[in-house]
Amino acid sequence: MSGRLVDRLGERARRALVNLVRGVLQIVLAFTVNLPLFILAVLSIAFIPLGFGVVMVPGVLQAVRAVANQQRAWAAEWSGVEIPVPYREEPPGGLGPFRRLGLLLTDPATWRDLLWTLLNIPAGLVLGALAGGLTLYGLEGVFVAPVVATVTEYGWGPFWPLEDYGVAGYAGTVVLGAALTVVSLPLGGVFLKAHAVFTQSLLAPTKGALTARVRQLAESRSETVDASAAELRRIERDLHDGAQARLVALSMNIGLAEEMMKHDPETARQLLAEARASSGMALTELRDLVRGIHPPVLAERGLDGAVRALALTLPLPVDVRIDLPGRADAPVESAAYFAVAEILANVVKHSGARRAWLQIEHAGGRLLMIVGDDGTGGAEPARGGGMRGIERRLAAFDGTMAVTSPPGGPTVVTMELPCALSSPKTLPSSGTG
């Protein structure tokens, strides 16, 4: 039992010391980071009419967001308080300086970040001091103040001037310092959680943002259901008009051959030959149908190998550059593959391009796919058709698509899918299809 008690006390002491360090970090963050950042943000916004702010504001606000995101991570790690990131996403392909400035300044989360940056100066000081400063104050009374007063023959303890009270002053300082340390250590986690809740109240998404997100997910779900129903109808139609019809004809030919075998063996042999040919064609159609659902090369070689194989079948040269350190989940790979396949099919059918290029990479938890061509341009997803179907397919996985296609070209389609990768890659990273 004594060993377990020692272990428990040791674990509590370790947690208390960790909370002490975290409280000190909150104090340092409030004064050395939040205060300068808030002043710099206010000045950069004020400089917008002079032109300097157009360049300064995005950088400063990104720094504010980085600090806020770090605080979100600390709240989750230290206190178990999850704070979702509420920022509006920048469209793929990048923005000009004025559009980026407008996106940042019209995002409500930007102003909530700035408010948190200001209010966290006193909040970080008070709660950080309660989480770590009280313990430091008590430890100073136990270990530092008596030693300094002894060496210098005068000095202040954390509670009273030591030279005025002699031995009683020293003893009282040590006793009160030890008591303050013991009392404050267990409370460090409480004050850190209070700071996390304060942070959550300002940095979490607003109700309006959550409502918009729910609406977007509902629309995405509805579109996904519609797309799935249409895909099932297509598969049913292909089976009915293709393989099923051939299998029915095959069954009829075999039945006729059975009847003709005794009376007209030559005709029976011809019917069996036709049946064999029909079975081969039915098998081919079934294989094509399966490839349309999930290509075998995608399952065997992943997105990298499947896209390269697809590029080799096109009637124009495609420059392929892929850098994937692993594989995504099968549904994500399938959505990415068919999105790329549809875009490349549009290039062949409608663009009049002589060359195309394709780049796929994974960074920041997102799968980025860029398809371009040197064709005539003028592609517009709003017109419907295949590109609208791609948007629905990607939206089912919270993905996005952006199209840049001025008249005369070139056309560049940028698609993103949030996903994680697993398994090491085994294929090369670049080549030409």
DRENSEMAR-654258 format. One record per residue: residue in one letter; x, y, z of N, C-alpha, C in turn. Coordinates in steps of 0.001 Angstrom, whole numbers. Each point is the difference from the previous one (the first is absolute). Layout:
BEGIN
PT   resn        nx        ny        nz       cax       cay       caz        cx        cy        cz
PT      A         X         Y         Z         X         Y         Z         X         Y         Z
...
END
This chain:
BEGIN
PT   resn        nx        ny        nz       cax       cay       caz        cx        cy        cz
PT      M       818     -1207         0      -818      1207         0       853      1259         0
PT      S      1111       -46       784       866      1181        62       590       327     -1358
PT      G       335     -1062      -775       540       248     -1326     -1002       659      -908
PT      R     -1267      -451        68     -1039       620      -823      -232      1447       411
PT      L        34       249      1299      -195      1368       473      1100       910      -493
PT      V      1227      -498        25      1116       796      -504      -172       279     -1492
PT      D      -454     -1028      -753      -195       190     -1437     -1082      1042      -275
PT      R     -1098       -63       777     -1071       968      -196       465      1415       318
PT      L       720       125      1102       505      1320       361       978       518     -1051
PT      G       837      -906      -508       945       407     -1039      -692       448     -1269
PT      E     -1083      -724      -387      -745       374     -1190      -694      1340       191
PT      R      -572       224      1193      -651      1279       267      1007      1141        -6
PT      A      1166      -255       552      1029      1036        -6       444       315     -1424
PT      R       115     -1041      -827       400       220     -1397     -1045       837      -738
PT      R     -1293      -355       184     -1067       757      -656       -15      1450       483
PT      A       220       160      1295        -5      1355       543      1123       833      -600
PT      L      1172      -594      -141      1119       733      -588      -250       315     -1472
PT      V      -634      -957      -692      -339       247     -1409      -984      1158      -102
PT      N     -1008        16       859      -961      1106        -1       669      1322       334
PT      L       990       -63       886       754      1213       330       685       563     -1250
PT      V       657      -882      -741       679       445     -1230     -1010       536     -1001
PT      R     -1153      -656      -109     -1014       450      -952      -576      1350       403
PT      G      -190       204      1289      -473      1306       452       980      1104      -328
PT      V      1291      -280       197      1033       983      -346       -20       277     -1506
PT      L      -232     -1055      -802       -84       188     -1455     -1143       937      -368
PT      Q     -1126      -114       683     -1134       883      -287       353      1452       315
PT      I       721       213      1092       424      1366       343       934       555     -1072
PT      V       967      -812      -407       962       433     -1024      -710       286     -1309
PT      L      -941      -881      -391      -736       195     -1256      -779      1314        29
PT      A      -639       293      1143      -831      1199        93       820      1264      -202
PT      F      1194        63       594       751      1247       -28      1011       100     -1137
PT      T       598     -1107      -379      1047        77     -1026      -530      -255     -1402
PT      V     -1225      -552      -119      -542      -320     -1324     -1318       743      -247
PT      N      -983      -182       893     -1316       600      -234        56      1521       -77
PT      L       672       618       944        36      1466        26       664       580     -1246
PT      P      1222      -450      -394       587       544     -1240      -834      -301     -1241
PT      L      -589     -1209       -53      -797      -354     -1171     -1232       888      -131
PT      F      -664       262      1111     -1190       850       -65       369      1409      -457
PT      I      1068       544       546       429      1348      -413       357        14     -1482
PT      L       729     -1008      -450       397       -75     -1408     -1218      -168      -905
PT      A      -991      -792       436     -1208      -200      -805      -779      1305      -143
PT      V      -143       743      1087      -725      1278       -57       722       976      -925
PT      L      1323        80       111       761       922      -847       -88      -399     -1469
PT      S       106     -1280      -287       -34      -443     -1408     -1370       270      -619
PT      I     -1088      -197       765     -1336       306      -528      -149      1502      -234
PT      A       576       793       913       -64      1451      -177       769       462     -1230
PT      F      1015      -775      -411       828       368     -1156      -597      -435     -1335
PT      I     -1161      -657        17      -597      -463     -1263      -223      1161      -971
PT      P      -559      1140       437      -193      1108      -953      1303       504      -609
PT      L      1121      -198       691      1289       454      -524       649     -1027      -925
PT      G      -586     -1184       -78       548     -1033      -873       860     -1008       718
PT      F       681       430      1081       866      -936       710      -809     -1144       602
PT      G     -1197       325       468      -809      -999       674      -430     -1142      -894
PT      V      -144       249     -1299      -403     -1061      -919       996     -1153        39
PT      V      1271       344       172      1047     -1024        72       180      -498      1429
PT      M      -141       897       981       287      -351      1385     -1116      -829       642
PT      V     -1256       363      -253     -1113      -616       718       -41     -1519      -169
PT      P       100      -554     -1233       -72     -1464      -110      1060      -710       829
PT      G      1238       505       -21      1051      -641       772      -248        75      1490
PT      V      -427      1177       469      -249       171      1439     -1178      -866       442
PT      L     -1075       -10      -792     -1167      -797       387       290     -1496       -60
PT      Q       860      -405      -918       394     -1413       -10       792      -341      1252
PT      A       821       944       475       720      -223      1251      -969       -92      1172
PT      V     -1024       874         7     -1020       -66      1050      -709     -1354       -35
PT      R      -316      -468     -1197      -663     -1298      -121       906     -1132       480
PT      A      1291       109      -289       929     -1037       451        30       -71      1526
PT      V        13      1156       654       -14        28      1466     -1326      -546       524
PT      A     -1104       397      -627     -1309      -500       427      -103     -1510      -187
PT      N       527      -511     -1103       -24     -1448      -234       862      -732      1020
PT      Q      1124       611       378       818      -611      1046      -756       -56      1319
PT      Q      -768      1060       288      -791         6      1223     -1097     -1051       -67
PT      R      -594      -200     -1176     -1001     -1060      -158       626     -1370       276
PT      A      1208      -202      -532       676     -1281       223       309      -201      1478
PT      W       453      1054       687       284      -115      1436     -1272      -289       783
PT      A     -1099       650      -356     -1256      -232       722      -429     -1465      -101
PT      A       155      -579     -1187      -367     -1406      -183       958      -929       720
PT      E      1303       292      -103      1014      -883       571        56       113      1520
PT      W       -74      1207       519       172       210      1431     -1278      -200       804
PT      S     -1150       389      -574     -1239        10       784     -1131      -802      -624
PT      G       222      -589     -1172     -1060      -762      -649     -1120       845      -559
PT      V       246      1287      -245     -1004       910      -554       254       140     -1501
PT      E      -855      -592      -811       165        45     -1452      -555      1316      -544
PT      I       799       666      -837      -421      1266      -609       176      -132     -1511
PT      P     -1066      -240      -761       129      -139     -1461       527      1287      -636
PT      V       663      -174     -1136       528      1140      -753     -1110       556      -891
PT      P      -350      1298       123     -1165       533      -704       309       790     -1265
PT      Y      1262        43      -441       370       930     -1066      -580      -419     -1349
PT      R      -334      1005      -805      -418      -268     -1375      1197      -474      -809
PT      E      -237      -987      -848      1084      -547      -801       279       901     -1205
PT      E      1274       134      -303       385       741     -1196      -204      -887     -1218
PT      P      -608       517     -1079      -225      -831     -1187      1305      -562      -534
PT      P       -15     -1260      -496      1206      -570      -586       501       850     -1163
PT      G      1295        34      -168       590       788     -1076       501      1353       449
PT      G      -322       380      1238       522      1251       535      -856      1211      -345
PT      L       279      1098       690      -720      1245      -207       992      1140      -171
PT      G      -474      1066      -641       794      1213       -73        27       700      1344
PT      P       877       982       168       135       660      1312     -1282       670       472
PT      F      -752       636      -883     -1209       692       431     -1115      -985       349
PT      R      -140     -1075      -781     -1018     -1003       319       344      -734      1289
PT      R      1287      -280       216       399      -650      1257      -286       919      1179
PT      L       291      1291      -175      -287       967      1061     -1499        35       292
PT      G      -813        18     -1055     -1441        21       193      -509     -1261       684
PT      L       559     -1167      -383      -419     -1253       621       306         6      1494
PT      L      1170       508       376       385        28      1408      -850       978       802
PT      L      -215      1194      -556      -700      1032       759     -1502      -254        90
PT      T      -568      -773      -912     -1434      -300        64      -294     -1295       754
PT      D      1042      -680       437      -183     -1228       774      -241       369      1464
PT      P     -1167      -331       570      -248       352      1411      1033      -584       951
PT      A       575     -1144      -364       993      -628       877      1235       881       162
PT      T       316       826     -1007      1153       895       105      -180       976      1152
PT      W     -1182       584       100      -241       998      1045      -130      -645      1365
PT      R      -492     -1219        46       -29      -713      1277      1412      -345       453
PT      D       864      -327      -957      1408      -238       338       643      1245       601
PT      L      -269      1155      -628       588      1248       504      -546       335      1391
PT      L     -1291      -244       212      -565       244      1324       636      -920      1031
PT      W       181     -1267      -374       666      -940       918      1440       433       264
PT      T       699       478     -1037      1378       437       183        93      1114      1035
PT      L      -980       916       -18         0      1096       972      -390      -491      1397
PT      L     -1111      -736        95      -499      -419      1305       888     -1056       655
PT      N       770      -723      -811       857     -1023       591      1200       607       738
PT      I       250      1274      -206      1110       632       732      -289        -4      1508
PT      P     -1148       550       450      -281      -115      1436      -399     -1413       420
PT      A      -757      -705      -865      -453     -1342       379      1175      -961       118
PT      G       929        71      -955      1170      -861        75       856       308      1214
PT      L        90      1289       326       786       392      1180      -637      -545      1276
PT      V     -1309       247       197      -661      -386      1246       -67     -1517       139
PT      L      -544      -681     -1028      -163     -1444       103      1336      -727       -50
PT      G       943       535      -791      1335      -591        -7       684       156      1347
PT      A      -187      1169       623       592       222      1326      -639      -927      1025
PT      L     -1317      -198      -101      -657      -909       936       417     -1449      -233
PT      A       247      -349     -1275       386     -1375      -311      1454      -288       335
PT      G       875       991      -177      1428      -245       233       666       993       908
PT      G      -488      1255         3       671      1049       765       -97      -190      1500
PT      L     -1153      -465       497      -143      -215      1437       978     -1049       502
PT      T       177     -1048      -804       955     -1041       378      1421       558        21
PT      L       335       785     -1017      1332       613       -12       183       932      1193
PT      Y     -1058       727       347        68       914      1137       264      -761      1296
PT      G      -715     -1141       157       225      -807      1185      1381      -609        34
PT      L       482      -504     -1134      1342      -573       -50      1068      1051       281
PT      E      -271      1221      -453       960      1074       289        83       260      1501
PT      G     -1147      -104       701        10       193      1439       707     -1107       731
PT      V       -12     -1217      -559       638     -1132       673      1503       -31      -249
PT      F       413       204     -1262      1389      -266      -353       828      1250      -285
PT      V      -607      1022      -597       801      1117      -503       139      1114      1026
PT      A     -1118       492       498        35      1177       878       861      -201      1239
PT      P       -99     -1133       743       856      -156      1177      1486       -11      -339
PT      V       340      -629     -1128      1420       -58      -372       522      1384      -363
PT      V      -789       737      -787       430      1345      -398       124       903      1233
PT      A      -982       -86       896        46       844      1200      1170      -354       893
PT      T       341     -1282        46      1133      -414       824      1307       507      -572
PT      V       151       -87     -1293      1255       417      -638       157      1513        45
PT      T     -1065       727      -236        84      1461       -93      -316       692      1320
PT      E      -472      -788       974      -374       493      1323     -1195       948       -24
PT      Y      -677        79     -1099     -1263       723       -58      -761      -506     -1221
PT      G     -1258       261      -107      -761      -412     -1169     -1446      -255       327
PT      W      -797       -20     -1047     -1436      -221       114      -320     -1457      -301
PT      G      -808      -602       811      -576     -1291      -325     -1260       216      -804
PT      P      -695     -1059      -358     -1247       162      -754     -1124       566       842
PT      F       178        27      1334     -1106       434       860       353      1227       848
PT      W      1237       175       405       410      1132       835      1511       186       -81
PT      P       511      1158       393      1456       211        12       660      -870      1068
PT      L       928      -821      -414       573      -985       901       872       617      1091
PT      E       670      1116      -312       924       546      1005      -734       593      1189
PT      D     -1293       192       -89      -748       626      1098      -463      -986      1060
PT      Y         6     -1306      -329      -619      -941       926       936     -1108       469
PT      G      1212        13      -427       970      -972       490      -342     -1422      -391
PT      V       273      -926       945      -202     -1423      -278     -1464      -301      -264
PT      A      -882       667       748     -1435      -235      -198      -431       376     -1417
PT      G       561      1070      -523      -330       397     -1367       443     -1029     -1009
PT      Y      1226      -536       207       488     -1037      -906      -889     -1234        67
PT      A      -287      -443      1207      -805     -1207       165     -1400       188      -566
PT      G      -617      1156       281     -1333       250      -523       -24        28     -1511
PT      T      1024       593      -605        72        34     -1466        82     -1396      -576
PT      V       825      -858       603       133     -1367      -509     -1305      -758       164
PT      V      -658       157      1160     -1245      -734       234     -1100       466      -947
PT      L      -178      1318      -112     -1039       508      -895       305      -312     -1469
PT      G      1282        81      -371       373      -349     -1373      -298     -1450      -314
PT      A       313      -894       931      -289     -1417      -213     -1507      -234       -93
PT      A      -772       673       885     -1456      -159       -31      -583       497     -1314
PT      L       487      1154      -485      -489       540     -1265       343      -935     -1153
PT      T      1185      -580        34       409      -940     -1050      -910     -1222        -8
PT      V      -244      -563      1168      -830     -1204        96     -1427       282      -462
PT      V      -540      1163       384     -1375       329      -373      -127       321     -1485
PT      S       981       684      -566      -113       480     -1383       303     -1068     -1041
PT      L       829      -981       355       375     -1006      -999     -1206      -743      -573
PT      P      -924      -515       811     -1135      -729      -582      -953       896      -793
PT      L        24      1298       238      -935       910      -664       486       451     -1377
PT      G      1235      -356      -369       523       446     -1286      -851      -447     -1168
PT      G      -411     -1290        16      -827      -509     -1085     -1352       686       -84
PT      V      -559       389      1165     -1291       681        19        91      1356      -695
PT      F      1048       751       316       146      1327      -607       346      -101     -1486
PT      L       756     -1031      -382       288      -196     -1424     -1278      -331      -771
PT      K      -882      -812       605     -1258      -302      -683      -875      1233       -81
PT      A        27       840      1036      -757      1250       -50       478       866     -1156
PT      H      1313        28      -214       531       762     -1132      -431      -619     -1319
PT      A       -27     -1349       -67      -435      -668     -1231     -1458       312      -305
PT      V      -846        33      1020     -1416       326      -203      -151      1451      -451
PT      F       789       894       601         1      1396      -452       397        91     -1474
PT      T      1038      -729      -366       453        -7     -1394     -1066      -558      -922
PT      Q      -661     -1063       442     -1055      -608      -819     -1138       977      -261
PT      S      -319       832       984     -1109       935      -154       259      1014     -1103
PT      L      1257       247      -328       332       989     -1031       464      -629     -1312
PT      L       700     -1128        63       626      -555     -1201      -796     -1118      -653
PT      A     -1063      -483       655      -811     -1050      -612      -895       597     -1087
PT      P      -455      -812      -955      -915       509     -1028     -1282       557       614
PT      T      -531      1043      -612     -1252       578       469     -1172      -889      -417
PT      K     -1172       277       571     -1185      -766      -372      -336       170     -1478
PT      G       236      1211      -508      -262       225     -1427       902      -846      -876
PT      A      1284       -87       390       935      -814      -776      -376     -1472        72
PT      L      -407      -453      1187      -408     -1398       130     -1261      -279      -810
PT      T      -936       946        -4     -1229      -174      -779       311       -91     -1493
PT      A       894       877      -460       390       -38     -1418       687     -1314      -343
PT      R       820      -486       939       704     -1261      -237      -985     -1165       -69
PT      V      -982        -4       890     -1017     -1048       -19      -782        43     -1305
PT      R      -340      1222      -453      -725       137     -1267       845      -541     -1164
PT      Q      1308       335        26       874      -487     -1070        85     -1522         7
PT      L       116      -592      1196        83     -1453        84     -1308      -648      -428
PT      A     -1132       638       336     -1290      -548      -419      -127        14     -1524
PT      E       408      1107      -618       -39        73     -1459       935     -1029      -620
PT      S      1189      -140       586       957      -975      -518      -559     -1412       112
PT      R      -644      -299      1138      -578     -1332       182     -1103      -250     -1020
PT      S      -844      1011      -232     -1080      -158      -967       554      -252     -1398
PT      E      1022       764      -372       597      -184     -1323       671     -1366      -115
PT      T       613      -451      1089       651     -1307       -24     -1020     -1109      -171
PT      V     -1137       115       710     -1062     -1000      -144      -522       -18     -1432
PT      D      -207      1176      -575      -477        73     -1386      1006      -619      -960
PT      A      1285       311       218      1035      -545      -879        80     -1512       135
PT      S      -136      -514      1232        42     -1449       205     -1188      -674      -677
PT      A     -1181       624       113     -1178      -573      -656       175       -20     -1518
PT      A       533      1084      -545       233        42     -1450      1020     -1049      -419
PT      E      1028      -209       822      1020      -998      -327      -592     -1407        44
PT      L      -870      -263       976      -651     -1308        65      -889      -225     -1213
PT      R      -717      1042      -419      -843      -136     -1201       853      -268     -1241
PT      R      1151       650       -68       890      -245     -1144       487     -1438       -18
PT      I       414      -496      1168       479     -1384        67     -1114      -973      -376
PT      E     -1205       266       534     -1141      -871      -329      -297        27     -1497
PT      R        53      1194      -596      -270       118     -1438      1070      -717      -815
PT      D      1258       157       390      1080      -666      -729      -119     -1513       103
PT      L      -366      -480      1178      -174     -1440       156     -1169      -509      -838
PT      H     -1103       765        23     -1195      -444      -721       217        30     -1506
PT      D       606      1060      -500       153       158     -1456      1210      -749      -540
PT      G       972      -296       851      1234      -615      -476       127     -1454       385
PT      A       645      -236      1137       332     -1365       394     -1237      -868       180
PT      Q     -1068       540       590     -1195      -811       222      -613      -455     -1317
PT      A       -77       907      -976      -564      -377     -1303       844     -1079      -667
PT      R      1331       122       119       867     -1015      -616      -136     -1341       724
PT      L      -149        25      1289      -155     -1253       734     -1323      -671      -340
PT      V     -1048       790      -206     -1289      -581      -424       138      -646     -1374
PT      A       659       720      -920       221      -578     -1339       864     -1248        81
PT      L       986        23       896       863     -1168       188      -811     -1200       474
PT      S      -888       230       957      -835     -1098       508      -904      -564     -1097
PT      M      -547       902      -825      -870      -464     -1082       794      -813     -1021
PT      N      1193       449      -346       820      -736      -964       364     -1385       523
PT      I       341       -63      1291       352     -1304       560     -1216      -918        -3
PT      G     -1189       560       299     -1224      -811       -30      -304      -515     -1394
PT      L       140       871     -1005      -215      -454     -1385      1011     -1045      -402
PT      A      1247       197       434      1039      -976      -339      -321     -1359       597
PT      E      -543       -43      1202      -378     -1275       605     -1062      -709      -829
PT      E      -983       799      -496     -1065      -607      -807       506      -463     -1366
PT      M       971       741      -574       472      -317     -1350      1095     -1055        -5
PT      M       524      -345      1191      1164      -885        46      -285     -1351      -656
PT      K     -1210      -546       194      -301     -1324      -542      -334        55     -1485
PT      H      -691      1060      -424      -492        44     -1371       938       745      -942
PT      D       671      1026       482       854       814      -886      1254       421       760
PT      P       971      -915       161      1208       307       785       772      1209      -524
PT      E         4       205     -1309       752      1131      -555      -595      1330       467
PT      T     -1324       108       -71      -646      1233       484       218       175      1495
PT      A       -16     -1121       752       237        66      1438      1404       539       289
PT      R       980      -464      -792      1365       496       199        81      1497      -273
PT      Q      -699       457     -1018        -2      1442      -290      -623       805      1146
PT      L     -1110      -547       537      -643       685      1125       918        40      1224
PT      L       719     -1100       224       929       -15      1145      1154       966      -228
PT      A       438       122     -1248      1071       969      -293      -484      1422       252
PT      E     -1251       284      -417      -564      1321       267      -136       241      1511
PT      A      -392     -1081       712      -135       129      1455      1343       310       644
PT      R      1054      -663      -493      1332       263       542       414      1446      -261
PT      A      -270       500     -1194       344      1394      -305      -811       963       869
PT      S     -1297      -318       183      -840       869       833       484        13      1448
PT      S       444     -1164       486       492       -40      1384      1256       847       156
PT      G       861       -21     -1025      1201       832        61      -335      1482        10
PT      M      -968       376      -845      -397      1409       -34      -682       414      1307
PT      A      -824      -881       564      -650       310      1276      1033       158      1104
PT      L      1013      -854        -6      1058       106      1003       763      1315      -147
PT      T       270       397     -1240       682      1270      -233      -827      1175       507
PT      E     -1308       -32      -275      -864      1091       457       -79        48      1522
PT      L       -36     -1168       633       -13       -24      1468      1297       565       567
PT      R      1120      -337      -621      1285       537       454        31      1519      -154
PT      D      -505       486     -1139       -35      1452      -204      -890       673      1041
PT      L     -1118      -663       316      -903       563      1002       672        53      1367
PT      V       726     -1050       345       712       -29      1286      1076      1072        31
PT      R       710       169     -1111      1025      1047       -50      -617      1379       202
PT      G     -1246       171      -500      -663      1278       199      -396       247      1433
PT      I      -154     -1071       791      -327       149      1415      1259       206       821
PT      H       992      -847      -174      1268       124       707      1070      -728      -818
PT      P       800       721      -757       980      -644      -873       941      -915       784
PT      P       251     -1210      -476       926      -897       707      1387       616       195
PT      V       480       765      -992      1329       599       133        33       990      1165
PT      L     -1148       619       319       -57       915      1136       158      -766      1310
PT      A      -642     -1150        81       123      -806      1219      1398      -581       138
PT      E       617      -371     -1128      1299      -665        59      1157       979       155
PT      R       -27      1104      -746      1161       901       -44      -263      1371       603
PT      G     -1213       242       456      -306      1277       615      -245      1093     -1021
PT      L      -213      1208       507      -328      1132      -859      1147       318      -953
PT      D      1226       -97       465      1163       291      -842         5      -886     -1238
PT      G       -14     -1315       196        52      -919     -1127     -1221        86      -892
PT      A     -1185       178       599     -1227        56      -801       -19      1224      -900
PT      V       423      1144       515         3      1224      -807      1026      -103     -1116
PT      R      1155      -582       292      1005      -162     -1061      -514      -925     -1110
PT      A      -662     -1080       410      -569      -907     -1005     -1062       709      -826
PT      L      -805       831       645     -1017       767      -720       635       965      -985
PT      A      1064       687       410       649       981      -881       563      -665     -1251
PT      L       464     -1236       128       576      -702     -1157     -1049      -350     -1053
PT      T     -1277       -44       390     -1044      -366      -961      -534      1202      -773
PT      L       402      1215       359      -551      1184      -646       686       264     -1338
PT      P      -709       625      -945       579       243     -1326       905      1230       -61
PT      L       297       635      1128       916      1140        -1       989      -184      1151
PT      P      1191       579      -104       998      -174      1070      -428       717      1275
PT      V       189      -662      1115      -337       554      1310      1240       -69       885
PT      D       452      1160       464      1129        56       927      -528      -277      1411
PT      V       436     -1093       598      -518      -448      1295      1071       176      1061
PT      R      -343       717      1054       892       172      1149      -790      -302      1259
PT      I       398     -1052       694      -727      -454      1186       986      -196      1140
PT      D      -356       536      1153       817      -175      1199      -926      -360      1155
PT      L      -211     -1286       185      -874      -502      1061       809      -940       885
PT      P       242       372      1242       790      -856       895      -772     -1199       533
PT      G     -1227      -171      -375      -789     -1127       463     -1313       -68      -743
PT      R      -966      -755       532     -1289      -179      -649     -1112       527       882
PT      A     -1018       548      -647     -1190       456       715      -977     -1162       138
PT      D     -1082       232       745     -1042     -1016       103      -600      -263     -1376
PT      A      -509     -1224      -189      -522      -404     -1315     -1077       937      -534
PT      P      -988       440       790     -1004       921      -556       595      1324      -473
PT      V       996       508       742       639      1255      -402       797      -206     -1282
PT      E       744     -1100       -77       746      -296     -1221      -935      -118     -1198
PT      S     -1129      -658       191      -951      -165     -1100      -547      1350      -452
PT      A      -377       846       976      -525      1326      -359      1060       818      -733
PT      A      1239       -48       474      1073       757      -646       264      -527     -1412
PT      Y        29     -1314      -150       288      -591     -1314     -1065       386     -1023
PT      F     -1274      -161       363     -1055       288      -976      -117      1494      -273
PT      A       344       838       983        17      1440      -263      1069       344     -1032
PT      V      1201      -553       180      1078       228      -967      -374      -577     -1359
PT      A      -589     -1203        -2      -372      -640     -1267     -1027       837      -758
PT      E      -979       576       724     -1018       820      -650       604      1270      -584
PT      I       908       628       746       644      1217      -512       825      -318     -1243
PT      L       754     -1090        30       809      -366     -1171      -897      -364     -1180
PT      A     -1140      -627       261      -928      -294     -1089      -525      1286      -622
PT      N      -276      1012       814      -435      1292      -528      1093       656      -837
PT      V      1249      -160       437      1124       547      -772         9      -600     -1399
PT      V      -157     -1325       -71        50      -690     -1298     -1193       392      -870
PT      K     -1196       104       601     -1221       218      -794      -197      1450      -417
PT      H       313       942       883      -481      1365      -210      1088      1064      -120
PT      S      1207      -257       458       963      1102       117       765       297     -1285
PT      G       156     -1007      -876       859       175     -1170      1462       158       373
PT      A       394      -524      1156      1371       165       502       962      -937      -725
PT      R      1259       428       -71      1065      -843      -545       752      -716      1110
PT      R         8       588      1205       679      -605      1142      -830       262      1266
PT      A       231      -839       997      -639       198      1307      1030      -331      1070
PT      W      -261       465      1209       900      -313      1113      -834      -305      1242
PT      L       584      -783       860      -704      -456      1191       979       -49      1164
PT      Q      -396       603      1109       824        -7      1210      -861      -432      1181
PT      I       507      -963       772      -693      -481      1192      1006       -45      1146
PT      E      -366       584      1130       871       -28      1177      -858        58      1253
PT      H       624      -300      1115      -700        32      1286       774       905       945
PT      A      -687      1000       544       650       938       912     -1052       589       919
PT      G       367       195      1259      -909       626       945     -1297      -749       202
PT      G        48     -1339       -91     -1211      -787       196      -982        62     -1153
PT      R       452       451     -1177      -900       128     -1155       670      -586     -1240
PT      L      -801      -690      -790       450      -532     -1281      -280      1055     -1067
PT      L      1060       494      -633      -113      1060     -1003       195      -597     -1383
PT      M      -959       263      -900        60      -494     -1381      -185      1180      -954
PT      I       941       190      -886       -49      1098      -970       101      -596     -1401
PT      V     -1005       293      -832       -14      -470     -1391       -67      1232      -894
PT      G       910        84      -961        27      1132      -916       165      -444     -1435
PT      D      -351       884      -921       188      -295     -1423       221      1306      -747
PT      D       518       -90     -1219       273      1183      -818     -1079       209     -1057
PT      G     -1235      -384       338     -1092        84      -965      -620      1379      -110
PT      T     -1225        30      -482      -661      1268      -333      -641       684      1197
PT      G      -112      -686      1143      -555       623      1203     -1514       114       -72
PT      G      -551       838       879     -1430       222        34      -790     -1021       803
PT      A       681      -852       780      -717      -976       819      -718       718      1139
PT      E     -1225      -416       294      -804       665      1026      -827     -1038       752
PT      P       354      -294      1280      -756     -1004       763     -1466       359       170
PT      A      -338      1295        23     -1385       411       246      -944      -489     -1092
PT      R       532      -353     -1147      -846      -474     -1093      -515     -1412       235
PT      G       513      -660      1033      -428     -1365       280       900      -998      -700
PT      G      -525     -1184      -245       760     -1033      -683       984      -688       927
PT      G      1112      -463      -602       965      -801       740       651       722      1161
PT      M       302      1282      -179       673       728      1083      -909       156      1217
PT      R     -1279       181      -236      -922        83      1134       -45     -1329       742
PT      G        74     -1097      -749        51     -1313       638      1261      -189       819
PT      I      1122       551      -495      1251       -81       761      -125       760      1308
PT      E      -608      1190       -54      -201       778      1232      -820      -788      1013
PT      R     -1040      -674      -452      -819      -792       918       797     -1161       578
PT      R       802      -650      -846       798     -1134       474       999       452      1067
PT      L       665      1135      -237       972       499       959      -672       534      1263
PT      A     -1166       637      -165      -696       564      1152      -392     -1072      1001
PT      A      -205     -1228      -468      -342     -1085       913      1109      -263      1005
PT      F      1230       399      -339      1149      -178       897       517      1343       512
PT      D      -850      1021       -64       368      1348       445      1107       581      -881
PT      G        26      -418     -1254      1003       493      -930      -496      1193      -802
PT      T       913       621      -730      -324      1195      -784       615      -103     -1397
PT      M      -538       803      -906       538        84     -1358       -42      1448      -458
PT      A      1075       466      -615        55      1348      -567       486      -104     -1438
PT      V      -635       767      -888       322       -53     -1430       434      1375      -471
PT      T      1148        52      -653       480      1216      -665       110      -312     -1483
PT      S      -869       626      -812       -47      -346     -1418      -407      1211      -831
PT      P       899       970      -165      -341      1167      -828      -131      -388     -1467
PT      P      -769       745      -778       -82      -277     -1445      1389        19      -630
PT      G       298     -1019      -765      1323      -131      -594       944      -844       820
PT      G      -420      -345      1228       795      -889       838      1137       711       711
PT      P       774      -707       768      -158     -1427       303     -1070      -239      1065
PT      T      -378     -1245       159      -952      -396      1036       748      -714      1120
PT      V      -260       412      1226       607      -646      1172     -1118      -318       978
PT      V      -126     -1263       355     -1002      -457       964       744      -467      1253
PT      T      -330       612      1141       644      -342      1271     -1027      -646       910
PT      M       308     -1194       462      -906      -747       875       720      -355      1295
PT      E      -719        57      1103       566      -332      1309      -940      -936       739
PT      L       607      -970       693      -751      -924       835       718      -121      1344
PT      P      -671       304      1110       638      -230      1300        91     -1493       278
PT      C      1192      -465       354       180     -1429       272      1353      -219       659
PT      A       150     -1167       585      1278      -428       556       522     -1140      -860
PT      L      1316      -154       -34       630     -1065      -766       583     -1039       941
PT      S        47     -1221      -480       634     -1073       744       751      -888      -967
PT      S       919      -808       513       817      -917      -788      1043       762      -805
PT      P      1232      -444       -20      1043       668      -786      -219      -197     -1476
PT      K       415       974      -777      -165      -102     -1445      1084      -906      -584
PT      T      -321      -620     -1115       951      -898      -657       194       353     -1458
PT      L      -689      1046      -458        55       356     -1410       813      1253      -202
PT      P       544       242     -1197       736      1235      -271      -897      1208        63
PT      S       629      1170       -11      -769      1221       267      -225       863     -1212
PT      S       539      -285     -1130      -251       851     -1154       197      -788     -1276
PT      G      -543       545     -1077       138      -634     -1292      -933       622     -1004
PT      T       -77      -563     -1178      -865       496     -1064      -832     -1136      -529
PT      G     -1297       291       -97      -918     -1009      -533      -267       230     -1456
END
